[in-house]
Every structure is written in C-alpha cells, then in structure tokens.
Amino acid sequence: MKKYCGYIILSLLFISCVRSLYPVTENAKDIVFKKELLGHWKDANDNSEYIVDSVSTSHGKNYKVMLLDHNSDNKTIDTSNFLVMLVNLKSHYFLDCMADTSQPSYSHFGDFLLPCHFIIKVYSIGKNSISLSGVDKDALSLLLKNKKISM
C-alpha cells in the first residue's frame, strides 16, 4: 500500500479547495496523465484510503478515485467516488475533481445534482508520495482579475 506523505490531508482539501461549476480547462492539450498517481494510497494522518484507477473519458485517459473513510475501529463509514483530471497549466499541476454521478449512490438525486468541480493544487508527484494543497481563492481571484492567468 502506498503511503500518502503530503503536508495537507486530502480529505480536508475537499473542504478548503476552490469549487467551480466549470472545469479548470477544456483544452485537451492541458490534460495530462501520470501513472504515478495510480494505486492504493493511505493517508498517514487519519484512517482514509484512496484507490486511484484509470478511466477513459471524453477528455482522454483520466482517473477515478474512491475515497474510503474509516472510523477508529478501521470500519468503513463513508465511501465517495470522484472523476479526476490532472491538468498542467503553464507547468503548474492541478487536480480537477468532480463527483462520479454514474455511481448508484447518486441515483436518488435525479436531475437535481449540480456538478461541481473541486480544484486542488499539486506540488509534487512521486512514486510513493504526493504533495497537495487547496488553492488560495483570494490569490486566484487576483491573478484572474489582473489577467496574469486565464481559465
């Protein structure tokens, strides 16, 4: 089992990350695939596990992520599924995560579920570690306003 050695706990990132109704990019040239992300990851700071596999989408080869949260007895208490794109914007990597609504757990929402993208900054990807952080919303807004970046 791979160890998650990043500085920020991925589960907290979904709370603090930038949310958007739109993907980071729709330009296929910006979407990349790194096999180093594939595998079974365990969060070193809590009982969360992340099972990352590849999936083919309209944007090419991407990732499907199953997040398993466990209680202190190591029993699964929650499972979440995401479709994830790894995006390279000017040599900066981001994970664009969206709930995998094809899963049966979403069937009761019908057409009432508004798809939301969770944007997470990737600092490094290694064979046995990954370093991630939530995107600073204010800094991102300033960069967009000053036309330093475009999304």
Wavefront OBJ file of the C-alpha trace (Angstrom):
o trace
v 0.000 0.000 0.000
v 1.397 3.376 -0.921
v 1.713 5.975 1.807
v 0.290 9.448 1.351
v 3.083 11.729 2.520
v 1.747 15.169 1.567
v 1.557 18.048 4.018
v -2.182 18.567 3.777
v -4.763 15.867 4.309
v -6.662 15.263 1.073
v -9.991 14.962 2.824
v -9.570 18.476 4.274
v -8.699 19.765 0.835
v -12.133 18.937 -0.471
v -13.481 21.292 2.177
v -10.979 24.107 1.570
v -10.393 23.811 -2.169
v -11.764 26.077 -4.860
v -15.169 24.992 -6.156
v -16.340 25.784 -9.660
v -19.192 24.940 -11.971
v -16.658 24.727 -14.794
v -13.581 22.547 -15.262
v -10.128 24.116 -14.959
v -9.712 23.623 -18.697
v -11.451 22.065 -21.654
v -8.308 22.206 -23.773
v -7.248 18.584 -24.275
v -3.598 19.687 -24.527
v -3.692 20.792 -20.868
v -4.961 17.440 -19.578
v -2.171 15.017 -18.683
v -1.909 11.525 -17.237
v 0.750 10.399 -14.779
v 0.781 6.733 -13.848
v 2.436 7.615 -10.521
v -0.992 8.633 -9.210
v -2.420 5.142 -9.749
v -2.650 2.782 -6.820
v -3.871 2.384 -3.295
v -2.959 5.335 -1.092
v -3.300 5.601 2.686
v -3.401 8.906 4.492
v -0.645 8.898 7.129
v -2.629 11.262 9.386
v -6.003 9.547 9.580
v -7.844 6.406 8.523
v -8.663 7.475 4.962
v -7.771 5.413 1.922
v -7.740 6.464 -1.715
v -7.990 3.938 -4.511
v -6.917 5.593 -7.763
v -7.504 3.850 -11.088
v -7.506 4.975 -14.698
v -10.639 5.588 -16.722
v -11.233 6.675 -20.310
v -13.382 9.763 -20.693
v -14.204 12.211 -23.432
v -11.059 14.086 -22.349
v -8.844 11.012 -22.777
v -7.305 8.922 -20.035
v -8.125 10.262 -16.568
v -8.616 8.934 -13.059
v -11.412 7.545 -10.966
v -10.875 7.869 -7.235
v -12.661 6.003 -4.479
v -12.282 7.677 -1.092
v -12.850 5.368 1.873
v -13.195 6.970 5.283
v -12.786 4.666 8.266
v -13.599 5.111 11.936
v -11.089 4.335 14.698
v -12.038 0.618 14.514
v -10.969 0.697 10.841
v -14.523 0.012 9.644
v -15.602 1.862 6.506
v -18.064 4.600 7.425
v -18.216 6.544 4.166
v -17.333 5.988 0.520
v -17.123 8.737 -2.081
v -16.338 8.418 -5.781
v -14.742 11.070 -7.968
v -13.699 11.518 -11.577
v -10.412 13.405 -11.672
v -8.388 15.137 -14.376
v -4.756 16.114 -13.909
v -4.280 19.487 -15.574
v -0.991 21.169 -16.483
v -1.363 24.956 -16.785
v 1.960 26.668 -17.534
v 3.915 23.976 -15.639
v 1.554 24.118 -12.642
v -0.448 20.969 -11.932
v -3.998 20.863 -10.613
v -6.450 18.082 -9.840
v -9.915 18.847 -11.168
v -12.221 16.568 -9.149
v -15.904 16.025 -9.742
v -18.339 13.619 -8.091
v -18.783 10.464 -10.163
v -22.547 10.706 -10.640
v -22.629 7.416 -12.552
v -22.358 5.640 -9.191
v -25.593 4.179 -7.749
v -25.306 6.356 -4.629
v -26.206 9.381 -6.782
v -29.259 7.831 -8.467
v -31.750 9.346 -5.988
v -30.650 12.895 -6.905
v -32.032 12.657 -10.437
v -31.539 15.933 -12.308
v -31.208 17.964 -9.107
v -27.475 17.436 -8.658
v -25.415 20.397 -9.802
v -21.974 19.145 -10.883
v -19.236 20.966 -9.002
v -15.500 20.850 -9.714
v -13.099 20.798 -6.758
v -9.732 22.280 -7.735
v -6.628 21.120 -5.830
v -3.052 22.348 -6.411
v -0.434 19.608 -6.909
v 3.092 20.481 -5.797
v 4.796 17.161 -6.432
v 4.003 13.639 -7.552
v 6.403 10.849 -6.658
v 6.293 7.099 -6.785
v 5.309 6.852 -3.114
v 4.227 10.365 -2.205
v 2.192 13.300 -3.361
v 2.106 16.852 -2.065
v -1.174 18.757 -2.459
v -2.745 21.938 -1.209
v -6.011 23.779 -1.526
v -5.938 26.741 -3.892
v -5.998 30.166 -2.238
v -9.271 31.598 -3.543
v -8.284 35.237 -2.995
v -4.914 34.841 -4.720
v -6.584 33.050 -7.635
v -9.183 35.817 -7.982
v -6.444 38.443 -8.021
v -4.468 36.591 -10.708
v -7.589 36.266 -12.852
v -8.565 39.913 -12.331
v -5.070 41.131 -13.273
v -5.043 38.809 -16.291
v -1.903 37.032 -15.053
v -3.628 33.720 -15.798
v -6.753 32.736 -17.661
v -9.013 29.798 -17.015
l 1 2 3 4 5 6 7 8 9 10 11 12 13 14 15 16 17 18 19 20 21 22 23 24 25 26 27 28 29 30 31 32 33 34 35 36 37 38 39 40 41 42 43 44 45 46 47 48 49 50 51 52 53 54 55 56 57 58 59 60 61 62 63 64 65 66 67 68 69 70 71 72 73 74 75 76 77 78 79 80 81 82 83 84 85 86 87 88 89 90 91 92 93 94 95 96 97 98 99 100 101 102 103 104 105 106 107 108 109 110 111 112 113 114 115 116 117 118 119 120 121 122 123 124 125 126 127 128 129 130 131 132 133 134 135 136 137 138 139 140 141 142 143 144 145 146 147 148 149 150 151
